[in-house]
């Protein structure tokens, strides 16, 4: 496409919208996505001389598939998000009613409200990840005390510097005996693998412990990949392993 033709661009945009008849009404795919890339769809149903427009519960279901628990705070927040787009939550659905000449606007409002609710999964994941990292930090302090250094900068064989989550020092507090990193989710795997691989070359005698949150589901291949450069350690078994490292040196 050598020039930006408005009609061509408009056609491309319209091609992302598709209407399909379902047992609930007419479902319209909208040019919006949830954080995982899944498209947002909105359903329109006839209700007398008005129309019911809703997301069939997909925004709330997306939170559930991400393992997000419906806390009191989240329940209040999802209702607030729906209301900010002029919608409400009815039985888990983002919903609004409108006249025939308001359907276009209602579609946009419901789709954006549903996507905003889905975006709450990101915040919930961040909160959970931080909580996991803090649990591990407290555990290390209880086990190793003053022998633990947090977020210290270490230069690896490539010349790149890393801020290691936790370093356990020897009894004389002069040399590292273990690098310990919290691995809260699958998305952290590539970064941790690169880091541990680089550190392995420069510090071959220092243990590399990758403590992962075994309270969540993991892709098996990611743990296998992590195991090539470090010791994948489930949090539930971390205390025993870390105590042995501290006692040994």
VOZATOR-608405 format. One record per residue (C-alpha): residue number from 1; y, x, z. Coordinates in steps of 0.05 Angstrom, whole numbers. Layout:
k: NUM; v: Y; u: X; w: Z;
...
END
This chain:
k: 1; v: 0; u: 0; w: 0;
k: 2; v: 59; u: 40; w: -27;
k: 3; v: 114; u: -8; w: -3;
k: 4; v: 122; u: -54; w: 56;
k: 5; v: 119; u: -123; w: 24;
k: 6; v: 134; u: -177; w: 76;
k: 7; v: 86; u: -227; w: 44;
k: 8; v: 30; u: -176; w: 44;
k: 9; v: 41; u: -159; w: 117;
k: 10; v: 45; u: -233; w: 134;
k: 11; v: -21; u: -244; w: 99;
k: 12; v: -53; u: -188; w: 139;
k: 13; v: -27; u: -219; w: 204;
k: 14; v: -50; u: -289; w: 185;
k: 15; v: -120; u: -263; w: 168;
k: 16; v: -131; u: -247; w: 241;
k: 17; v: -125; u: -321; w: 258;
k: 18; v: -184; u: -367; w: 245;
k: 19; v: -199; u: -438; w: 266;
k: 20; v: -270; u: -463; w: 278;
k: 21; v: -296; u: -531; w: 299;
k: 22; v: -338; u: -528; w: 363;
k: 23; v: -368; u: -579; w: 410;
k: 24; v: -304; u: -575; w: 452;
k: 25; v: -254; u: -583; w: 396;
k: 26; v: -221; u: -533; w: 349;
k: 27; v: -224; u: -461; w: 371;
k: 28; v: -170; u: -414; w: 344;
k: 29; v: -177; u: -339; w: 346;
k: 30; v: -110; u: -309; w: 365;
k: 31; v: -81; u: -240; w: 349;
k: 32; v: -90; u: -217; w: 421;
k: 33; v: -145; u: -179; w: 457;
k: 34; v: -170; u: -170; w: 528;
k: 35; v: -173; u: -98; w: 555;
k: 36; v: -243; u: -87; w: 526;
k: 37; v: -221; u: -106; w: 456;
k: 38; v: -251; u: -176; w: 457;
k: 39; v: -207; u: -225; w: 419;
k: 40; v: -171; u: -281; w: 455;
k: 41; v: -189; u: -351; w: 431;
k: 42; v: -156; u: -417; w: 447;
k: 43; v: -186; u: -487; w: 441;
k: 44; v: -149; u: -551; w: 423;
k: 45; v: -176; u: -619; w: 442;
k: 46; v: -149; u: -688; w: 427;
k: 47; v: -131; u: -727; w: 489;
k: 48; v: -103; u: -795; w: 469;
k: 49; v: -35; u: -784; w: 436;
k: 50; v: -30; u: -714; w: 466;
k: 51; v: -70; u: -650; w: 460;
k: 52; v: -104; u: -608; w: 512;
k: 53; v: -98; u: -533; w: 498;
k: 54; v: -141; u: -484; w: 539;
k: 55; v: -178; u: -418; w: 536;
k: 56; v: -247; u: -447; w: 555;
k: 57; v: -245; u: -403; w: 617;
k: 58; v: -251; u: -338; w: 578;
k: 59; v: -195; u: -303; w: 617;
k: 60; v: -229; u: -315; w: 684;
k: 61; v: -298; u: -301; w: 655;
k: 62; v: -273; u: -234; w: 630;
k: 63; v: -254; u: -216; w: 702;
k: 64; v: -324; u: -236; w: 725;
k: 65; v: -358; u: -193; w: 672;
k: 66; v: -317; u: -134; w: 696;
k: 67; v: -345; u: -145; w: 765;
k: 68; v: -277; u: -166; w: 794;
k: 69; v: -285; u: -206; w: 858;
k: 70; v: -242; u: -268; w: 864;
k: 71; v: -203; u: -251; w: 927;
k: 72; v: -150; u: -294; w: 958;
k: 73; v: -97; u: -248; w: 930;
k: 74; v: -126; u: -251; w: 860;
k: 75; v: -132; u: -327; w: 862;
k: 76; v: -58; u: -332; w: 879;
k: 77; v: -40; u: -280; w: 825;
k: 78; v: -79; u: -314; w: 769;
k: 79; v: -46; u: -381; w: 785;
k: 80; v: 22; u: -346; w: 784;
k: 81; v: 7; u: -313; w: 717;
k: 82; v: -14; u: -380; w: 686;
k: 83; v: 49; u: -414; w: 713;
k: 84; v: 93; u: -358; w: 685;
k: 85; v: 72; u: -381; w: 616;
k: 86; v: 81; u: -455; w: 632;
k: 87; v: 6; u: -466; w: 641;
k: 88; v: -40; u: -480; w: 700;
k: 89; v: -111; u: -464; w: 720;
k: 90; v: -160; u: -522; w: 718;
k: 91; v: -232; u: -507; w: 736;
k: 92; v: -223; u: -435; w: 715;
k: 93; v: -189; u: -452; w: 649;
k: 94; v: -118; u: -434; w: 630;
k: 95; v: -93; u: -502; w: 609;
k: 96; v: -33; u: -540; w: 584;
k: 97; v: -21; u: -608; w: 551;
k: 98; v: 27; u: -620; w: 495;
k: 99; v: 51; u: -667; w: 440;
k: 100; v: 28; u: -656; w: 368;
k: 101; v: 92; u: -619; w: 349;
k: 102; v: 84; u: -571; w: 407;
k: 103; v: 14; u: -545; w: 390;
k: 104; v: 39; u: -480; w: 359;
k: 105; v: 78; u: -461; w: 421;
k: 106; v: 22; u: -483; w: 468;
k: 107; v: -28; u: -439; w: 431;
k: 108; v: 15; u: -378; w: 441;
k: 109; v: 29; u: -393; w: 514;
k: 110; v: -44; u: -405; w: 532;
k: 111; v: -67; u: -343; w: 494;
k: 112; v: -17; u: -298; w: 529;
k: 113; v: -31; u: -328; w: 597;
k: 114; v: -106; u: -318; w: 587;
k: 115; v: -96; u: -246; w: 565;
k: 116; v: -50; u: -232; w: 624;
k: 117; v: -105; u: -257; w: 671;
k: 118; v: -155; u: -211; w: 636;
k: 119; v: -107; u: -153; w: 646;
k: 120; v: -117; u: -161; w: 721;
k: 121; v: -184; u: -127; w: 711;
k: 122; v: -148; u: -62; w: 700;
k: 123; v: -111; u: -67; w: 766;
k: 124; v: -174; u: -87; w: 803;
k: 125; v: -211; u: -27; w: 774;
k: 126; v: -154; u: 20; w: 794;
k: 127; v: -155; u: -7; w: 865;
k: 128; v: -231; u: 1; w: 869;
k: 129; v: -228; u: 72; w: 841;
k: 130; v: -175; u: 94; w: 890;
k: 131; v: -213; u: 63; w: 948;
k: 132; v: -276; u: 101; w: 927;
k: 133; v: -238; u: 167; w: 922;
k: 134; v: -209; u: 155; w: 992;
k: 135; v: -278; u: 141; w: 1021;
k: 136; v: -305; u: 206; w: 994;
k: 137; v: -244; u: 244; w: 1020;
k: 138; v: -254; u: 216; w: 1090;
k: 139; v: -328; u: 232; w: 1088;
k: 140; v: -314; u: 304; w: 1069;
k: 141; v: -264; u: 312; w: 1125;
k: 142; v: -315; u: 287; w: 1175;
k: 143; v: -368; u: 335; w: 1149;
k: 144; v: -329; u: 398; w: 1134;
k: 145; v: -262; u: 390; w: 1170;
k: 146; v: -215; u: 449; w: 1160;
k: 147; v: -262; u: 479; w: 1108;
k: 148; v: -241; u: 426; w: 1057;
k: 149; v: -183; u: 437; w: 1009;
k: 150; v: -158; u: 378; w: 968;
k: 151; v: -125; u: 379; w: 900;
k: 152; v: -121; u: 455; w: 896;
k: 153; v: -110; u: 487; w: 828;
k: 154; v: -166; u: 529; w: 800;
k: 155; v: -165; u: 568; w: 734;
k: 156; v: -229; u: 565; w: 694;
k: 157; v: -258; u: 612; w: 642;
k: 158; v: -220; u: 580; w: 585;
k: 159; v: -154; u: 596; w: 619;
k: 160; v: -142; u: 522; w: 634;
k: 161; v: -124; u: 502; w: 705;
k: 162; v: -154; u: 443; w: 741;
k: 163; v: -134; u: 408; w: 805;
k: 164; v: -202; u: 400; w: 838;
k: 165; v: -211; u: 338; w: 879;
k: 166; v: -243; u: 375; w: 937;
k: 167; v: -263; u: 447; w: 949;
k: 168; v: -310; u: 466; w: 1006;
k: 169; v: -297; u: 537; w: 1032;
k: 170; v: -344; u: 585; w: 1066;
k: 171; v: -342; u: 594; w: 1141;
k: 172; v: -290; u: 649; w: 1134;
k: 173; v: -245; u: 602; w: 1093;
k: 174; v: -240; u: 655; w: 1039;
k: 175; v: -286; u: 633; w: 982;
k: 176; v: -305; u: 566; w: 952;
k: 177; v: -378; u: 546; w: 959;
k: 178; v: -373; u: 477; w: 926;
k: 179; v: -329; u: 438; w: 880;
k: 180; v: -334; u: 363; w: 895;
k: 181; v: -306; u: 310; w: 849;
k: 182; v: -307; u: 235; w: 856;
k: 183; v: -331; u: 201; w: 792;
k: 184; v: -310; u: 129; w: 801;
k: 185; v: -329; u: 99; w: 733;
k: 186; v: -359; u: 114; w: 665;
k: 187; v: -290; u: 128; w: 635;
k: 188; v: -283; u: 189; w: 679;
k: 189; v: -347; u: 222; w: 652;
k: 190; v: -317; u: 261; w: 592;
k: 191; v: -262; u: 291; w: 634;
k: 192; v: -309; u: 312; w: 689;
k: 193; v: -360; u: 341; w: 641;
k: 194; v: -307; u: 384; w: 608;
k: 195; v: -281; u: 406; w: 676;
k: 196; v: -349; u: 424; w: 705;
k: 197; v: -371; u: 460; w: 642;
k: 198; v: -308; u: 503; w: 644;
k: 199; v: -316; u: 518; w: 718;
k: 200; v: -389; u: 535; w: 710;
k: 201; v: -372; u: 595; w: 667;
k: 202; v: -321; u: 623; w: 715;
k: 203; v: -354; u: 604; w: 781;
k: 204; v: -430; u: 605; w: 768;
k: 205; v: -447; u: 612; w: 842;
k: 206; v: -405; u: 553; w: 866;
k: 207; v: -441; u: 486; w: 872;
k: 208; v: -413; u: 430; w: 828;
k: 209; v: -422; u: 362; w: 860;
k: 210; v: -404; u: 299; w: 821;
k: 211; v: -405; u: 242; w: 871;
k: 212; v: -410; u: 175; w: 835;
k: 213; v: -401; u: 104; w: 861;
k: 214; v: -471; u: 76; w: 862;
k: 215; v: -444; u: 9; w: 883;
k: 216; v: -429; u: -5; w: 809;
k: 217; v: -470; u: -5; w: 745;
k: 218; v: -473; u: 60; w: 704;
k: 219; v: -493; u: 77; w: 633;
k: 220; v: -555; u: 120; w: 643;
k: 221; v: -536; u: 169; w: 588;
k: 222; v: -470; u: 184; w: 623;
k: 223; v: -506; u: 207; w: 686;
k: 224; v: -553; u: 249; w: 643;
k: 225; v: -493; u: 281; w: 609;
k: 226; v: -460; u: 295; w: 676;
k: 227; v: -525; u: 326; w: 700;
k: 228; v: -521; u: 380; w: 647;
k: 229; v: -460; u: 412; w: 681;
k: 230; v: -462; u: 387; w: 753;
k: 231; v: -505; u: 353; w: 806;
k: 232; v: -496; u: 278; w: 799;
k: 233; v: -496; u: 253; w: 870;
k: 234; v: -497; u: 179; w: 889;
k: 235; v: -447; u: 164; w: 944;
k: 236; v: -501; u: 133; w: 987;
k: 237; v: -537; u: 201; w: 989;
k: 238; v: -475; u: 245; w: 989;
k: 239; v: -469; u: 256; w: 1064;
k: 240; v: -537; u: 289; w: 1071;
k: 241; v: -527; u: 335; w: 1011;
k: 242; v: -456; u: 356; w: 1032;
k: 243; v: -478; u: 370; w: 1103;
k: 244; v: -532; u: 417; w: 1077;
k: 245; v: -482; u: 454; w: 1034;
k: 246; v: -435; u: 463; w: 1094;
k: 247; v: -491; u: 486; w: 1140;
k: 248; v: -518; u: 536; w: 1090;
k: 249; v: -457; u: 581; w: 1084;
END
